[in-house]
Amino acid sequence: MNPTLQKQLAFTLQETDFSPLGERYRGKVRDTYRKGDRLTLITSDRLSAFDRVLTTIPFKGEILNRLTLFWFKKTEAVVKNHVIDVPDPSVIVGRRCEP
């Protein structure tokens, strides 16, 4: 295994608990906090299958979040999105909206 990944195994993000951010909804990969119309989406390193968390993978959440942001930026001229800020590579702050 890659030594960098090996070192990070102890620091993967499986779950969050940031109650000041609002009411939490725990999805398969993201923990979403809602306070009014503001959402804070934290992408974890969880790997799940069949509605079970199997393990965590270092940097999985960060990579997934960066891919998400890439596509939001690519399509923002076509359709407005919910992104307000990205305070961390694994976090998106957005506004609640209806599709």
N, C-alpha and C positions, 0 to 999 in steps of 0.2 A: 504494500500500500504506500501511496505517496506520503512522505514524512509530514508535510504540511497538513494534509487531511487527518493523518493519525493524531497529530497534536490537537486538532480542533474537535475531536470526538467528544471530549469532556465539556465542550462549550456550545453544543448545539441548542437551539431554541425549540423546546417541545410545547411549552404553554406559557401564557402571559397572565398577569393579574394586575391590571392598572385601573382599579375602580374609579379613580378621579377622572378618567377619560369618558366615563359613562357606563351605560348598560352593555354588558358583553354578550356577544353571540359567538360561539365556537363552531367554526366550520371544519371541513376536512383539513384544510391547510392554513386558513387565516383565522385570526381572532379579530373580530370587528367590534369596535366600541362605538356606541351611539350616544351623543349628547345633543339634544335638539336636532338640528339639521346637519350637524357635523359628524362625520364618520372618521374614525381612525382605524385603518386596516393594517394589521401587523402580520406579515407573512412568516410563518414558522418554518422550521426544518423538518416537520412531520412528514413521514411517508406512510400513507394509508392504503388499504385495499379491503374491499368488502366491509366498509364502515368500521374498520379497526385500525388503530395506529400500530404499525409494525415496528417502527424504529425512527430514528432521525438521521439525516444525512448532512454533514457540514456544508454550509453555504447554499443549501437547496433553496431556502426562503429568499435569500438575497438574489440569487440568479433568477428565480421566478418573478420576483418583484421588478427587477431590471428589465426583463423581457416584456412584462406588462406595460411598464412606462415607455419603453421603446415604441410599442404599438399605439399607445395613447398619443404620443407625440406625432407619429406618422399620420394619424387619422384626425388630428385636431382641426385641420382645415376643412374636413368633410363634415364632421359632427362634433358638437361641443361635448366635452366629458366632465366628469365630476372632480378631477384632480385640482386641489388647492395648493398643496405643498408636499415635499418629500424630505422630511427631516432626518431620515436615516435610509440606508439602502434597502432595508426590509419594511419600511413604513410608508404608507400613502395616507395623507389627510385629504379628505374630500367632502363634498356636500352631498347630502342625501338627495336623490332625484328619482323620478319615475321613468322607466324606459318607454 
